């Protein structure tokens, strides 16, 4: 293939829009941001983890809400839904691994191994 080419690479991002019942079913256990349609009972915007979903509705454990009182919303009453990506804590300096290097063992693990 003669000639010069430019390759452009992009990513849609880590967060995904949820539009269909299948999207909600596949995202069970995921933290999401929800905006309901006007007139739906309860807060119009909330964040929570999807605890269950089917073809008709999704159930959420709402952040800052009562854990014993999950919120169930009909999928047709959801105006917008998006998964939320949460960064984990940064690794401590010196605990990362280098290619080809053996895994580091903590001093307490070394003590336990020595006692065995």
Secondary structure, DSSP 8 states (H G I E B T S, - for coil): --S----------S--B--SHHHHHHTTT-EEEEEE-TT-SS-SEEEEEEEEE-SSEEEEEETTS-TTS-EEEEGGGEEEEEE---------TT-S--TT------HHHHHHHHH-
